[in-house]
Amino acid sequence: MTTVMTERRAIRLDGQLWVLEAAGTPVHWKNELCVQVMMRDITARKKTQEEVARLNRELRAINECDQVIVHSHDEQTLYPMFAASCVRQQVTAWHGLVQSNTMSQISAPLGLVR
């Protein structure tokens, strides 16, 4: 007999969305074929997995942007490469050009990249 596993989203009686994992196994009970189903709440695990995936995307984007900065030779190549990196990693970033050694003057703000 084969056990079938599935994930489903459901709404609790209090209106909260939750994710459940269910496993169904055919069983014989009182000379009849039935299905035994076991379910568990995996909402916290799914949220944690999504958060880890988001943080990993951001880390990859930061690493890739660092490489862009190191390997670019001028501003004309830096900004398009930076924007392409953000798009590839599916992150939102704001970037601009800081003039002089102070953070008080930012020129050519290029805005958000998504």
C-alpha positions in Angstrom: 0.0 0.0 0.0 1.3 3.4 -0.9 1.3 6.5 1.3 0.5 9.8 -0.4 2.0 13.0 1.0 0.6 16.4 0.1 0.8 20.1 1.3 -2.2 22.2 1.4 -3.1 25.7 2.5 -6.2 26.0 4.7 -8.1 28.5 6.8 -8.6 27.8 10.5 -11.9 28.5 12.2 -10.5 31.7 13.5 -9.7 32.9 10.0 -5.9 32.3 10.1 -4.2 30.9 7.0 -2.1 27.8 7.8 -0.1 25.3 5.8 -0.7 21.6 6.5 1.1 18.5 5.5 -1.1 15.4 5.1 -0.2 11.8 4.5 -2.9 9.3 3.5 -2.5 5.6 3.6 -5.1 3.0 2.5 -5.9 0.6 5.3 -8.3 -2.3 5.8 -10.7 -1.7 8.7 -13.6 -4.1 9.5 -13.2 -5.7 6.1 -13.5 -2.4 4.3 -10.9 -0.4 2.5 -10.4 3.0 4.2 -7.9 5.8 4.2 -6.0 6.8 7.3 -5.0 10.4 7.1 -2.5 12.2 9.4 -2.1 15.9 9.2 0.3 18.4 10.9 0.7 22.1 10.9 3.9 23.2 9.0 3.1 26.9 8.9 6.1 27.9 11.0 8.5 25.7 8.9 7.2 27.1 5.6 7.6 30.7 6.9 11.1 29.9 8.0 12.0 28.3 4.6 10.6 31.4 2.8 12.6 33.7 5.0 15.8 31.7 4.5 15.2 31.8 0.7 14.7 35.6 0.8 17.8 36.1 2.9 19.8 33.9 0.5 18.6 35.9 -2.5 19.7 39.1 -0.7 23.1 37.6 0.2 23.7 36.5 -3.4 22.7 40.0 -4.6 25.1 41.7 -2.2 27.9 39.3 -3.2 27.2 39.8 -6.9 27.1 43.6 -6.5 30.4 43.5 -4.6 31.9 41.6 -7.6 30.4 44.2 -10.0 32.0 47.1 -8.0 35.4 45.3 -7.9 35.4 44.5 -11.6 33.8 47.6 -13.1 36.2 50.1 -14.6 34.0 53.2 -14.8 30.5 54.5 -13.9 29.1 53.7 -17.3 29.6 50.0 -16.8 29.0 50.0 -13.0 25.4 51.1 -13.0 24.0 48.8 -15.7 25.8 45.8 -14.2 24.6 46.7 -10.8 21.0 47.0 -12.0 21.2 43.7 -13.9 22.5 42.0 -10.8 19.6 43.3 -8.7 17.1 42.1 -11.3 18.7 38.7 -11.6 18.6 38.2 -7.8 15.0 39.6 -7.6 15.9 42.2 -5.0 15.1 45.9 -4.6 18.0 48.3 -4.2 18.5 52.0 -4.2 21.8 53.3 -5.6 23.3 56.6 -6.4 26.6 58.3 -6.7 28.2 59.9 -3.7 30.4 62.9 -4.5 33.5 63.7 -2.6 34.3 61.9 0.7 31.2 63.0 2.5 27.8 61.4 2.5 26.1 64.8 2.4 26.1 65.1 -1.4 24.4 62.4 -3.5 24.1 63.2 -7.2 22.7 61.2 -10.0 20.4 59.1 -7.8 19.4 56.2 -10.0 16.5 55.2 -7.8 15.1 51.8 -7.1 16.0 48.7 -9.1 13.5 45.9 -8.9 
